[in-house]
Amino acid sequence: MLEELVTAGVALVSVGAVYGMAAARVVKQYERGVVLRLGRLASEVRGPGFTMIVPGVDRMRKVNMQIITMPVPAQEGITRDNVTVRVDAVVYFKVVDAADAVVEVEDYRFAVSQVAQTSLRSIIGKSDLDDLLSNREKLNEGLAVMIDSPALGWGVRIDRVEIKDVSLPETMKRSMARQAEATRDRRARVINADAELQASKKLAEAAGAMSDQPAALQLRLLQTVVAVAAEKNSTLVLPFPVELLRFLERSGLQAQAQTAVAEAQQAGAQQPGTPPAGTRPPPASGATAASGATADPGATPAPSREAVEDGAEGDALPPELETLTDSDVTWTDVEEGR
């Protein structure tokens, strides 16, 4: 009898342990438990922690209450200004009512994904290309409202929607690049024209200042020469006026004439019996006169001293002075044509 009672107690404990193990459930902090008893929704949703259900009668489904990140596949569409684009996005949502998420929709994640795709295509058709590229915040808000409207009945709340990328055709990319390049070229030309205007005003002021002091233009020319010569890799050609070259030539001829006169005076002073410079010699004898009378009429007349001293005013010296050396030559010899 006692053995039977012990056996029954052990069996009862075993059955209780099996029942407890079958009925025990643990709900995590970020989950909620929805109990269906004989196919009907129980009155309350089980919170986090340890809970019990009736094995074989109750069936509990756990629903994640965390924010879910769901990427929306890229959708291709035509914008309002007839541009073909490809847009993808991402949706952030969470379950706010676990019972509705289980009872009202079969799979709330799949449902939210499909609504997001259709809403994204609708937004593409209602927007311009410029809005997709530069006004995404407004489009994100409109897309979130479109997805959130049907999702509220499923116990789901849309937290936010973000458009990730807008893909354009290659032809459109090249067109936009040309447009941007043309815009920047226009801005560069406007800036360059403004700079030329300011530079012209400054140059006009500088020209007015240089007109008062002509030497300033020469100083500016020398500064330019110094700046160019610093490179040491270019040939500098400076134009000189012809008047300057003629002035230098006349100065050289005058210096040569003065040197010749000085040498002639020095040679005359060294010969004894030579009359001083500036005095004419006495008339020659009859033989000399006769020989002078029979001189060649085609011979070139000897230049006078005044012609030699004033030779700097001409373009060249007389031929006789071009062959003068340091020999004993006097003004008498020059005047007699020797």
Salt bridges, closest charged atoms under 4 A:
ASP58 OD1 - ARG37 NE 2.59
GLU76 OE1 - ARG86 NH1 3.55
ASP128 OD1 - ARG80 NE 3.10
GLU162 OE2 - ARG160 NH2 2.48
GLU170 OE2 - LYS173 NZ 3.89
ASP185 OD1 - ARG189 NE 3.58
GLU309 OE2 - ARG305 NE 3.20
ASP333 OD1 - ARG338 NH1 3.11
GLU336 OE1 - ARG338 NH2 2.48
